[in-house]
Amino acid sequence: TQLLEQSPQFLSIQEGENLTVYCNSSSVFSSLQWYRQEPGEGPVLLVTVVTGGEVKKLKRLTFQFGDARKDSSLHITAAQPGDTGLYLCAGAGSNYQLIWGAGTKLIIKP
Amino acid sequence: EAGVAQSPRYKIIEKRQSVAFWCNPISGHATLYWYQQILGQGPKLLIQFQNNGVVDDSQLPKDRFSAERLKGVDSTLKIQPAKLEDSAVYLCASTPGLADTQYFGPGTRLTVL
């Protein structure tokens, strides 16, 4: 059974600080996606990483896919209150179905 | 372009009652997913449709859950009878094809008392 473990489960920091969220597995994924989910809404795709070692940047967010395509990280620089939300990683298996992590609940305090 | 629509947004029922959720995917999207998201957890796939056929329903509790997509467009998910542990957000997502980005609706928050 493929599993994705996210850490930390919960993170509360002050505006302006940096943070990193991790997504780890013992399984290899063809691609890995990061989503953000706000209360009362469905997840919204932020990025998809496909190649081992790939780094993608989305403004202040930096996503990295591990060399072996088993893990990923999301780094936020100078976090802002608008970054508050639930961050979910999801790995795509051979049948394109997504295996989801439990999420990291992020709160950025002004 | 309109997004994935779901209704109702909220539903409160008592255990052993029945409930149904509706999803209208993005126009032209052939693949439709129903997920269950329990508080503090990631989404769990319940069923996947390709047009009006079922691709995967291996995690659907078939003794109480059923889903259909008769005309290959909108879909309904039913729970009968509901249990306390069914309290969750039920998310619908659609994609043009199997390998494409999934677009999610806002979900239906179900509370079973």
Interface residues (C-beta under 8 A of the other chain):
Chain A: L4 Q9 G40 E41 G42 P43 V44 L45 T48 L88 A90 A92 N95 Y96 Q97 L98 W100 G101 A102 G103
Chain B: V4 R9 G40 Q41 G42 P43 K44 L45 Q48 D56 L91 A93 L98 A99 T101 Q102 F104 G105 P106 G107 R109
